[in-house]
Structure formats: structure tokens, C-alpha cells
Amino acid sequence: MKDKYKDLFSPYTFPNGVTLKNRIVIAPMTHWSSNPDGSVSEVELKYYARRSSGVSAVITACAYVLPNGKAFHGQFAADRDEMIPGLRKVVKTIQEQGAKAILQIHHGGRLCPPELVPNGEIVSASAVPAEKPGMKTPRALTENEIKELVEAFGEATRRAIEAGFDGVEIHGANGYLIHQFFSPHSNRRTDRYGGTLEKRMTLPLEIIDQVKSVVAKYAKSPFIVGYRFSPEEPETPGITMADTIAFVDVLAGKGLDYLHVSLHDFRSTPRVGVKDLTKTRIEYLLETINGRVPLIGVGSIITADDAKEALDTGISLVAIGREMIVDPDWMQKIEEGRENEIATCIYTDQQEELVIPDGLWDQILNRPGWFPVKER
Ligand SMILES: Cc1cc2nc3c(=O)[nH]c(=O)nc-3n(C[C@H](O)[C@H](O)[C@H](O)COP(=O)(O)O)c2cc1C
């Protein structure tokens, strides 16, 4: 390994005492390949096995916590105890490769396709559809249903503990239900869950409290709890960087093991809401957090130099998504001083070689601009 990359390989200990062997984790990525009933499939195990050695932790694809939260065909489930044996296989597959396994827990809210949820009924904070063509208007959850939702995140956490996961990541990002409660676009409520910036934080904070209380009750050894968020959204009204700074200030005091900002590019700058639009979002977040909780950064980290540049900003861990699909040996190549051999595109004949499940492969080929795909 070149000396300049040695920091990427330094261990990291979370506030709860769990140590990761290095600073690179796999970002959560849906793979559209679990069984239709939400149980874990053999192909997804092979996909995880191929890319879990080298990195220090794998944050899994998001798993739905309630049947009406399923947002993807082939999404896996953490909504009932029958799923635990399959979840256990995911844990074993990842841990056998020497990485920690973190289950991302999720509810899709108004972004769920009607055909995937009971009676086609989509739910959200308020009856406001997402601003995309063809999106259905969701039904606003009642206060009782919100209570059940909070409990469902706790139950999914209990299942993760029983399955042997090292932690959970609460998916509060990318426009899904928790994000919908924080967003002034999708949350127009006037009860204790909406109306002001502080009230829009209520649901995410209740979920964090519930998850932490389940961990305190069931986990026999230190268990990681992380929270993922998106710093801004393009809609008006929408989450601004100023909203996120206020939120992160509160999150940093919640005793979480990490915060994980969801970004397409880790160097990106805020759209609106702060004075200096040239400072990066990561810089704003680190300044707000001020050392109170570890931050994971992500987004378009392709080369070893990108990863070093990201870590040098002061974040604790670097998450890598698409690049780990493009080159499952990314970490080993840097470790062996072969970083110039890292692949930066996928050839259309590489599905089998890269162990990519059919559902994910379809997405890679059919969503232009998402992955760097080339024909030989
Ligand atoms: C195929 C794919 C699936 C994804 N699924 C999830 C997901 O389940 N949960 C999540 O929080 N983010 C998801 N993301 C976002 C990634 O975690 C990551 O933030 C994003 O891809 C940017 O990082 P990258 O440039 O390293 O890919 C997904 C991204 C991709 C490419």
C-alpha cells in the first residue's frame, strides 16, 4: 500500500466501543433480488459475499419494517419474525468475509409503488404526492398508525439483533417515509408531528429513541445505531441546508454511533439556506457536529485519491456505493499498491464475473447515467 493511503486502513472505534478494521464501508444499496415474499435469496448472498472482504462494514440494502413500506420489487423484509433465518444468512455471509454487518431499516411511504403494498394504499405524513409524473396521492397516517410505525422500527431492530447483525442504520434519507416527515413538502400536519421545523423532527427522534430502547433491552453486546439523512431536497417548500443544520445539531446529541449523510457527490455545496454557498455540505455538517458524533460521507468516491480526499475533510468513515459494484476488489487493489488497476466502468458482458443479481443488472443497464456502462 502506498504510504499516502495508510489512513484509509486505520481502525476506527465507535462511541459504543465497536471497532472497525478500516475506514471504508459499503453504502446501502438496493439490489432488487430478494424473493417476492421479502425473504433473502441465494443470489443476494452471493452478491454480498463477493464484495464484503476488504471493507470494514457493509450497510445492507434497505429492508422494509412494515408491509405498507415496501418500495422496490425484490426488496427484503424485516417486518416479521419468519424473516430472521434469512437475515441470519446475510449476517453470516458478510461477517465470514471479515466485515461488520449493518441492517438498513426503512419505510418507503409515498414512494411505494401501489402494486407492492396491501390494497394499493400508499401512506405518508400528509396527503401530498411526490413531484414525479404519475405519483399517487398518499393517505396521511393517523397518530395511532404513527405509533405502530415507531414500534415497527423497534421490532425490526429486535429482529436485526436476533439475526446477529452488528447494528442498524435508520433510513431517514432519499425521500422515504422518515424523510417525508422531516420535509415541509410532504409534511403539512398540524399535530405534534408537523407545523414547525422542531415538530417535523418529532417522528425521526421518536424512532431513534425506540430503536435505542430496544437495543438497551435486547442487545447482549454493543450494537451500532446509525441514522442516515439527506441534507436538502429540490422541491419548494423543501428541506434546506439550514433545516438540516438545526436537525443535525439535535441528532448529534442523541447518543447515536454515527450519522450518515446521503450525497451524490461528497464535494457538493448547499443549494440554499446558508450564507456561504461555496462551502461544502460536509464542511457545514462537521462544523455543526463539532466532534459530538462520527459522520460517514459518501458520493462519487471512485479512486483511492478520492477516498483520501474525503477522509481528509475530517469525516470518520467513507462509504462507497456504485464503485463497489463496478469493482468488488477496490479495497484489495489499494492495499496491494495496485490502485491504478481499479475499474471505473462496467462492461455489458460482466454481470456474472462481477456477481450482480438480475434485478440490479436490469437497473444498471436501463437507467442511463446511473452507472458507467460500456460495450466492449
Ligand atoms: C443501486 C443503488 C441502490 C441504492 N439503494 C439505496 C438504499 O437502499 N438505501 C440508501 O440509503 N441509499 C441507497 N442508494 C444510495 C447509495 O447509498 C449512495 O448514497 C449513492 O449511490 C452515492 O454513493 P456512490 O457515488 O458511492 O454510489 C443506492 C444507490 C445505488 C446506486
The ligand as an SDF file (V2000), in Angstrom:
LIG
                    3D

 31 33  0  0  0  0  0  0  0  0999 V2000
  -28.1270    0.6040   -6.9640 C   0  0  0  0  0  0  0  0  0  0  0  0
  -28.2680    1.5780   -5.8270 C   0  0  0  0  0  0  0  0  0  0  0  0
  -29.1350    1.2950   -4.8000 C   0  0  0  0  0  0  0  0  0  0  0  0
  -29.2360    2.1660   -3.6950 C   0  0  0  0  0  0  0  0  0  0  0  0
  -30.0460    1.8140   -2.6330 N   0  0  0  0  0  0  0  0  0  0  0  0
  -30.0070    2.5540   -1.5010 C   0  0  0  0  0  0  0  0  0  0  0  0
  -30.6470    2.1000   -0.3250 C   0  0  0  0  0  0  0  0  0  0  0  0
  -31.2350    1.0080   -0.2580 O   0  0  0  0  0  0  0  0  0  0  0  0
  -30.5830    2.8910    0.7750 N   0  0  0  0  0  0  0  0  0  0  0  0
  -29.9270    4.0950    0.7680 C   0  0  0  0  0  0  0  0  0  0  0  0
  -29.8940    4.7860    1.7930 O   0  0  0  0  0  0  0  0  0  0  0  0
  -29.2810    4.5310   -0.3350 N   0  0  0  0  0  0  0  0  0  0  0  0
  -29.2840    3.7840   -1.4550 C   0  0  0  0  0  0  0  0  0  0  0  0
  -28.5530    4.1890   -2.5410 N   0  0  0  0  0  0  0  0  0  0  0  0
  -27.6750    5.3870   -2.4550 C   0  0  0  0  0  0  0  0  0  0  0  0
  -26.2420    4.9770   -2.0720 C   0  0  0  0  0  0  0  0  0  0  0  0
  -26.1910    4.5020   -0.7460 O   0  0  0  0  0  0  0  0  0  0  0  0
  -25.2380    6.1610   -2.2130 C   0  0  0  0  0  0  0  0  0  0  0  0
  -25.6050    7.1700   -1.3070 O   0  0  0  0  0  0  0  0  0  0  0  0
  -25.1870    6.7420   -3.6040 C   0  0  0  0  0  0  0  0  0  0  0  0
  -25.1190    5.7180   -4.5860 O   0  0  0  0  0  0  0  0  0  0  0  0
  -23.9800    7.6700   -3.7780 C   0  0  0  0  0  0  0  0  0  0  0  0
  -22.7810    6.9790   -3.4960 O   0  0  0  0  0  0  0  0  0  0  0  0
  -21.8370    6.3770   -4.6680 P   0  0  0  0  0  0  0  0  0  0  0  0
  -21.4870    7.5300   -5.5710 O   0  0  0  0  0  0  0  0  0  0  0  0
  -20.6470    5.8240   -3.9510 O   0  0  0  0  0  0  0  0  0  0  0  0
  -22.6240    5.3390   -5.4070 O   0  0  0  0  0  0  0  0  0  0  0  0
  -28.4700    3.3580   -3.6660 C   0  0  0  0  0  0  0  0  0  0  0  0
  -27.6230    3.6500   -4.7370 C   0  0  0  0  0  0  0  0  0  0  0  0
  -27.4940    2.7730   -5.7880 C   0  0  0  0  0  0  0  0  0  0  0  0
  -26.5100    3.0990   -6.8890 C   0  0  0  0  0  0  0  0  0  0  0  0
  1  2  1  0
  2  3  1  0
  2 30  2  0
  3  4  2  0
  4  5  1  0
  4 28  1  0
  5  6  2  0
  6  7  1  0
  6 13  1  0
  7  8  2  0
  7  9  1  0
  9 10  1  0
 10 11  2  0
 10 12  1  0
 12 13  2  0
 13 14  1  0
 14 15  1  0
 14 28  1  0
 15 16  1  0
 16 17  1  0
 16 18  1  0
 18 19  1  0
 18 20  1  0
 20 21  1  0
 20 22  1  0
 22 23  1  0
 23 24  1  0
 24 25  2  0
 24 26  1  0
 24 27  1  0
 28 29  2  0
 29 30  1  0
 30 31  1  0
M  END
$$$$
